[in-house]
């Protein structure tokens, strides 16, 4: 079982403390494996998005250069 909220008592006052989660020791390996997989999935998604953005930027650049060449050929005198 996991808990997302921990109470912290200081000077007879209680505070919510949410800097992390508390996990039973027997589930530590499962949690670390799931977290590692989530991190790698996130990184792969960011790399994929970046590569797609790079490809689209090059495509736009080449289209504009081709258009410029066509206009120069058409209207040059």
Backbone bond lengths (Angstrom), bond angles and torsions (degrees), N, CA, C in turn:
res aa  C-N    CA-C-N  psi(-1)  N-CA   C-N-CA  omega(-1)  CA-C   N-CA-C  phi
1 X - - - 1.446 - - 1.527 109.39 -
2 X 1.313 115.86 147.62 1.459 122.40 179.75 1.519 109.13 -120.57
3 X 1.293 114.49 155.24 1.461 119.63 174.55 1.516 108.37 -130.07
4 X 1.300 116.29 142.45 1.456 120.78 -179.81 1.509 112.70 -102.05
5 X 1.316 116.98 -7.28 1.452 119.81 -176.98 1.527 109.27 -130.88
6 X 1.303 115.83 134.42 1.458 121.81 177.42 1.526 107.13 -127.18
7 X 1.297 116.81 134.77 1.458 121.56 177.40 1.520 108.49 -91.81
8 X 1.299 115.18 135.63 1.458 121.98 179.22 1.520 106.73 -119.98
9 X 1.321 116.49 125.50 1.458 121.32 -177.55 1.523 109.53 -108.55
10 X 1.317 115.11 129.96 1.455 120.17 178.34 1.526 107.63 -148.30
11 X 1.315 116.46 127.84 1.466 122.40 179.39 1.536 111.87 52.73
12 X 1.309 115.87 44.74 1.463 123.42 178.29 1.528 113.97 64.52
13 X 1.337 117.56 15.33 1.456 122.37 175.26 1.526 108.55 -115.20
14 X 1.312 116.98 146.79 1.466 119.74 179.20 1.533 109.33 -111.37
15 X 1.311 115.18 142.62 1.454 122.49 179.73 1.518 108.80 -130.38
16 X 1.333 116.19 146.34 1.459 120.11 171.61 1.522 107.73 -80.41
17 X 1.308 115.43 132.65 1.456 121.29 -177.91 1.522 107.39 -122.70
18 X 1.343 117.20 111.71 1.454 120.47 -175.64 1.516 111.55 -127.27
19 X 1.301 118.33 52.76 1.451 121.36 178.36 1.523 111.25 -85.13
20 X 1.314 118.10 -7.70 1.456 121.83 -179.10 1.508 109.71 -174.54
21 X 1.306 115.59 -162.60 1.453 119.88 177.59 1.518 108.82 -125.44
22 X 1.295 116.05 155.58 1.453 122.15 177.52 1.520 107.34 -103.01
23 X 1.335 116.13 127.95 1.455 121.07 -176.76 1.521 108.24 -129.84
24 X 1.306 116.05 142.64 1.459 120.28 176.13 1.531 108.76 -64.00
25 X 1.320 117.45 147.10 1.460 122.64 -175.82 1.520 111.96 -60.01
26 X 1.320 117.65 -32.41 1.463 119.47 -177.61 1.524 113.04 -70.15
27 X 1.334 117.60 -18.04 1.459 121.27 179.48 1.529 112.90 -102.78
28 X 1.304 117.33 6.70 1.460 120.63 -176.52 1.527 111.85 -61.43
29 X 1.326 117.57 -47.28 1.463 120.70 -177.83 1.525 111.39 -63.18
30 X 1.324 116.65 -40.75 1.466 120.73 179.67 1.523 110.07 -63.51
31 X 1.316 116.14 -44.04 1.459 120.35 -179.41 1.525 111.56 -65.22
32 X 1.318 117.15 -43.56 1.469 120.65 179.87 1.526 109.89 -64.43
33 X 1.318 118.02 -40.93 1.465 120.96 178.27 1.524 110.98 -63.47
34 X 1.322 117.28 -42.92 1.467 120.82 178.99 1.525 110.86 -65.48
35 X 1.324 116.81 -40.31 1.464 120.24 179.33 1.525 110.47 -65.34
36 X 1.338 116.85 -42.17 1.458 120.97 178.94 1.519 110.83 -62.51
37 X 1.319 116.81 -42.20 1.456 120.86 178.75 1.531 110.76 -64.77
38 X 1.312 117.06 -40.77 1.462 120.56 178.52 1.522 111.01 -63.84
39 X 1.326 116.35 -40.76 1.464 120.56 178.71 1.527 110.49 -63.59
40 X 1.333 117.70 -45.06 1.463 120.32 -178.88 1.533 110.94 -65.83
41 X 1.326 117.05 -36.99 1.458 120.67 177.33 1.530 110.56 -64.36
42 X 1.315 116.16 -41.37 1.467 120.73 178.54 1.523 110.67 -63.96
43 X 1.313 116.78 -43.27 1.467 120.83 -180.00 1.523 110.32 -64.53
44 X 1.330 117.14 -43.56 1.459 120.51 178.88 1.527 111.01 -61.53
45 X 1.312 117.48 -40.19 1.468 121.05 179.30 1.527 110.73 -64.67
46 X 1.326 116.51 -41.54 1.469 119.47 179.56 1.522 111.38 -66.15
47 X 1.335 117.07 -40.09 1.464 120.86 177.93 1.522 110.09 -64.04
48 X 1.321 116.38 -42.89 1.457 120.76 179.40 1.526 111.13 -62.24
49 X 1.321 116.99 -44.79 1.471 121.01 178.02 1.523 111.05 -61.25
50 X 1.328 116.48 -41.23 1.468 120.64 -179.56 1.523 110.43 -65.05
51 X 1.340 117.23 -44.62 1.455 120.68 179.14 1.525 111.32 -62.44
52 X 1.331 116.54 -40.19 1.459 120.11 178.05 1.522 111.01 -64.40
53 X 1.330 117.04 -41.00 1.459 120.63 178.66 1.530 110.67 -64.57
54 X 1.332 116.99 -40.66 1.468 120.76 178.39 1.527 110.04 -62.06
55 X 1.344 116.30 -46.93 1.461 120.88 179.81 1.523 110.75 -59.39
56 X 1.329 117.22 -45.98 1.467 120.53 -179.59 1.523 111.80 -64.23
57 X 1.331 117.99 -38.07 1.462 120.43 178.39 1.524 111.36 -64.98
58 X 1.334 117.20 -41.22 1.461 120.25 177.66 1.528 110.33 -65.18
59 X 1.316 116.65 -40.44 1.452 120.90 179.46 1.535 110.55 -61.03
60 X 1.323 116.65 -44.69 1.467 120.78 177.98 1.525 111.06 -62.37
61 X 1.333 115.95 -43.32 1.460 119.91 -179.69 1.519 111.32 -61.45
62 X 1.332 116.79 -46.24 1.461 119.79 -179.62 1.523 112.04 -64.31
63 X 1.323 117.75 -39.06 1.470 120.29 177.46 1.527 110.60 -61.90
64 X 1.316 116.85 -42.35 1.470 120.33 -179.03 1.521 111.48 -67.66
65 X 1.322 116.47 -39.14 1.462 119.58 178.29 1.527 110.01 -65.80
66 X 1.332 117.18 -43.20 1.467 120.16 178.40 1.532 111.04 -62.65
67 X 1.325 116.80 -41.00 1.464 120.48 178.19 1.528 110.38 -63.30
68 X 1.308 116.06 -41.87 1.476 119.49 179.59 1.517 110.95 -62.85
69 X 1.324 116.99 -42.68 1.468 120.61 178.67 1.521 110.39 -63.68
70 X 1.331 117.62 -42.93 1.461 121.04 179.47 1.529 111.02 -62.43
71 X 1.340 116.93 -42.70 1.470 120.34 179.31 1.516 110.82 -66.89
72 X 1.324 117.51 -39.19 1.459 119.49 177.93 1.514 111.12 -63.83
73 X 1.330 117.94 -40.57 1.460 121.11 179.03 1.528 111.20 -68.25
74 X 1.333 116.50 -38.77 1.455 120.20 -176.95 1.535 111.75 -71.33
75 X 1.341 118.24 -40.61 1.454 120.55 -173.22 1.513 114.49 -108.05
76 X 1.303 117.95 10.82 1.471 118.50 178.02 1.530 108.06 -81.22
77 X 1.321 115.38 144.58 1.448 118.17 179.70 1.497 111.38 -134.17
